[in-house]
Amino acid sequence: MSAETIALIVAAGKGERVGGDTPKQFLPLAGLSLVEHSRRALAAHPGIDRVVTVVAAGNEALVEGQTAIGGATRRESVLNGLEAIGAAGRVLIHDAARPIVPATVIDRLLTALDSARGAVPTLPVADTLAGKGAGKSDSLGDTVDRSTLVRVQTPQAFDYAAILAAHHAWPIGEEATDDAQILRRAGHDVAMVDGDQLLDKITYPGDIALAEARLGANMRVRTATGYDVHRLVAGEQLWLGGVLIPHDKGLSGHSDADVALHAITDAVLGTIAAGDIGQHFPPSDSRWKGAESGQFLEHAASLVVAKGGMIDFVDLTIICEAPKIGPYRDAIRDRVAALLRVSREQISVKATTTERLGFTGRGEGIAAQAVVTIRI
């Protein structure tokens, strides 16, 4: 059994109550679709290895990343997604109609799985609850003791093998509104962790405006720059942007000396005023001797996510006379996108020379500068 933690986003429904011809999970919210907000938040969390989105047949091109085809009901869609995963250690099942996913809730869910087969985020019920009067749909009935009730949200976290078996055991023709019910029917307890108002589900047209206000009013655009230089020496490998490039020399440094990733890392850290790469990974620490620089960038990105931010765009410029960067440009874009868990279209890679002037012009070293934009 794989030890991966996989997030499964359910986005195969019609979303008819929100109105219009477009399923609600694909409606725009602050420049992105609802499902893309969820996908980015889950993909950026350091505790999640990959994200699979379950969509209706024909909608695969509407989402980024790996997809699976849904079924006629939500339960069938989840089961299809679970089977498409193949194997995992843990799985988080999330409704695309909840576009704002706080990292702190994911943290609590994953911690709860250390001692339970399932965990769900919940909120207390604040409003008075009452039934309808007997025989009169417009007449108020008796109140319900709200102290015994909670509001259940997603993502819901599970031991993969347990939730898959529970789905297979669920009676054909019977439906469930969430996966926690399915796990409980199989005889497992489900732990509760604190949820978040930001996880409220979008169901009606007014909910879009509320989510837009919550997201937009609290997010600001920040931009920061990063710059790095390393010496070219014989006998070293040349790593640029997380890609090994054939060359007669490589960059010298305490880690793998990847100037491109170092520049991006400093820029990412700058967007949240978190210092520089040397503060987080000091060259005096032997743990980072020869280390892959990708982990530095992943760490910086996780700090942005932990503060509720998202990376919008990276513009990288590599400055050298040789090697030629053009043949490796797309590979670098793909690697940086994978490390930041964003799409390739959000990564720009350029290369330039200094017309043989200075240390880069003499082939003594390579420099890189990066500009990173986030919303937080």
N, C-alpha and C positions, 0 to 999 in steps of 0.2 A: 504494500500500500504506500502510495506517495505521501510524503509529509507536507506537501504544498498546502497553503491556505489560499483558497480561490473564492472570489466574489462572483456571484451569479445575479445578474440584473434581469428582472422579468419585465419585458417591454413589448409583449406580443398582443396586448389587449387593444380594443377599439377606442376606449376612453370617451364614450359617447356623451356622458353627462356634462362634460366641459363645453360641448357645443362645437360646431364647425366640422369641416371635412377631414381635417388632419388629426390623427390620434394624438391625445394630449402629451404622450411621452416625447413627441417630436416637435411640440410647440416651442417657440423661442422664449428664452428667459435670460435677460442680461447678456445677449449676444450669443448664447449657446442653447441647444435644445435641452429639455429637461433631462433626458437620458444621458446626455453628454456631461452635464454637471455631476450626475451620480457617478458616471464612469471615471471621470477625472479624480474625483475625491477618493474613490475606492482604490484606483490604480496608484495614486500617489502615496497611499498609506504604507509605511515600511513593513507592516505586519502582513500585507497581502501580496502574494506572488504574482497573480494574474487575474484578469477580469474576463468573464464570458457574458455576453448579452444575448438574451433569448428574444427573438423577434419573429413576427409573422413572415411567412415565405414571401419573398419579393422586397422585403424591407432591409435586407442585409447591408445595402450601400448607404443606408441612412445613419449608420453608427460606425464608430471607429473600433478597431481591434477585433478580437475573436467573437464569432457569433454562433448561435445554435437556433434551430427552427422550432417555434412554439407549437402548441397543440390547440384544441378547440376550447379548452378551459384553462384557467390559471394553474390548477393542479397538474394538468397534463403538460403545460409549458415548463413548469418547474422540473417535473420528472424528465422531460426531454433534455433540459439543461444539465441536470445531474448526470444523466447517462452520457451526454456529450463530453463532459469533463473527463471521463474515463477513470480517474482515480485521484484522490486527494486525502489529506489528513483532516482538514477542516474546511467548511464552506459557509460563506455568508450569503443569505438570500435576501435580495432587496427589491422593492418595488420602484420602478423608474419614476413613478408619480411623486416621489419624495426626493426632490433634486438637491437639497442641501443636507449634506452628510457630515456632521462634525467628527473630527478625528478622535475626540475624547470619547465619544460613544463607541466607536470601533475598538478603542483601547479597552474599555470596560467589558465589552462582549468577549474579546479574545482572552482576557484574564479569567472571565467566568468559565470559559471552556476548559480551563485547567482542572476543574472539579465537577463539571456537568457535561451531559451529552448535548444540551441545548441551552441557549440563552437569548432573551429578548429584551429590547429597551421598552420601558413603560413610563407612563406619567400618571399622576393621580388625577381623579375626576374632580374638577372644581365646581362645575355647574350642578344645580339640583336636577335630578333625573326622576321622571314620572312616566307612567304608562298612560294610555288613552282610556277614556271612559268606556265602560261596557256598552257596546252597540252604538257608540257615538264617536266617530273619528275626530270630531272637532271639540270634544269635551275632555277635560283633564281628568286623569285617573289618579291612582295612588302613587306616592313617591317611592323611590327605590333607595335602599341604603347604599349610598355612594362609597362609604368607607370600605366596602368589600370589593370594590371595582377598580380597575386600572384601564388606562388607554394603552393598547399594544401597538408598537411601531415596528418598522424595519429600518436597517437590516436585522435579520435574525440569524444567529450563529449556531452551527451544529457540527457535531462529529459527522464526517461525511458518510461513513459506513452506516451509522445509525439512522440518519435521515433518509438515505437511499433505501434501506430495508423497510423503513416505516412507510415510505411512499409505495413500495411494491406490495405491502400488506394492506393498504387502504382499500376499502370496498369499492368495486367498480360501480360507477353511477352515482356515488355519493360525493358531494363537494365539500371543500373546506375553504374558509376565508384566509387562512394563513397556515404556515408550515409548522408552527408550534403545536397547533391542534393535532396535526398528523403524528408528530413525535410523541405527544402525550398519549394518544390512542394506542401507540405501540408499547406503552408501559414505562416510558422514561419521564423523569422530572425535567422541567424547564426552569432554569434560573432567571430571575428578573434583575436587570440593572437599570440605573437611571437613564431615562430617555432625554429628549431635548425638544423644545417647542419648534426649533428650526426644522425638525423632521416631519412636521405636519404634512399630510398628504394633500396633493392638489386634486380636487374632485370637481369643483364647480368653477365657472368663469371668474368669479371674484377672487378665487384662490391664487390665480396667476398674478393678479395685481398685488396681492399681499406678499407673495414670494418675491416679486420684483422689488417691492419696497424694502423688504428685509435684506435682500441681497445687495441691491444697488445702494441703498442709503448707508450701509455699513462698510462698503468696499471702496478703496481708493487705489488709484494706479500709482505704482512706484517703479522707478527706473534706477539702475545702478550699473557701474562699469567695473571691469576687472582687467588686469594686465599682468603678464608674466613673461619671463625670459629664462632660457636655459642654454648652456653651452653645448655645442656639438663636439663629440669626441669619438675616437675610434674605439671599437670593441663594445659599444652599447647598442641596444635595440632602439629603434625610433618609433615611439608611440605618439600619435597625434589624434586628438578627439576620440580616444578609445580604440583606435585602429592601428594595427602594426603595419608600418610602411617600409618596404624594402629600400635600404639606403646604405651607403658605405660608412656612415656615421650614425650615432644615436645621441640622444640628449642625456646629459649628466645631471643627476640630482639625487636627493635622499630617497624619494619614491621612484616611480617609473619616469618622472620628469616630463609628464605630458603637459606641455605649456597650454595647450588648447583647453583641456579640462580644468586646469588650474585657474585660468582666466575666467572661465564660466563660473567655477565654484566661488571665486571671490566676488563676482558680480551678483550671484544669487545671495550670498551672505550679506552683501551690501544693501540689498533691497529691504532687509529686516534689521539693519544696523547690528549685525551679529559678528562684527569683527572681520578677520581674514583667515585664510586657510592655515596660516602659521599658528594662529591661536588654537584652532581646533585639532590640528595634526602637526605638532611641533617637530622640526627636524632633529631635535635632541632626543626624541622618543624612538627607541630602537624598533618599536612595533611597526613603524611606517617605513622601515628600510626596504626599498624595492617594492613597496606596496602599489597595487593597481589604483590609479587615480579615480577610477569610476566610483569607488566607495566614498571618496571625498565629496563628489558631486551629489551622490545619493543622500548623504548625510545633510548637506546644505539644503537640498530640496525638501527633506523631511522636516526641517526646522520651519520652512515656509508653510507647509501643510499644517504643522502643529499649531501655528498661529492663525489658522483659518484662511490662508492665502492660496492662490493658484498661479502657476507660471503661465504667462501668456505667450511670450516670444523671446527667442535668443538670437542675437546677431553676433556671429563670431568672425573675426578676421585673423588669418594666420599670415605672418610676415617672414618671408624667407626667400632666398635665391633658388634653393633646391632642398628637397625634391619638388616636383610639380604636384600641386595639391588637387588639380582638376580631376584626375582619374579616381581619386579617393573621396571626393566631395560628398557623394551620395551615401557612401558607407559611413562617413563621419556623421552626417545628418541622422542616419538611422540609429547609430550607436548613442548619440547624445539624446535623441528622442526617447530611446528605450530607458536610458538612465533616469531621465526626468519624468518618464511616464506621460509623455505628451505625444501629439501626432508629428509626423515628419514635417508637415507644412508649417509648424511653429518654430522650425530651426532653419536659420540662414547661415551658410558657410561661404566665406569669401577668402580670397588669397591675393596678396600683393607682394611686391618687392620694394626695395629702397634704392633701385637703380645702381646697385653695387656700392652704395655708400654705407658707412658705419659697420658695426659688427655683423649684422645680418647680411649686408652686401658683400662682406668679405668671407661669408660662409662660416663664421665663427660660432654662430648660434641661431636660434629661432625665437621669435617673439610672437605673442598672441594677445589680442585685446577682445573683450566681449562686452556687449550691452544686453542686459536682461530686464524685461518688463514683467511685473507681476500685478495681480489685483489682490488686495488684502483688506 
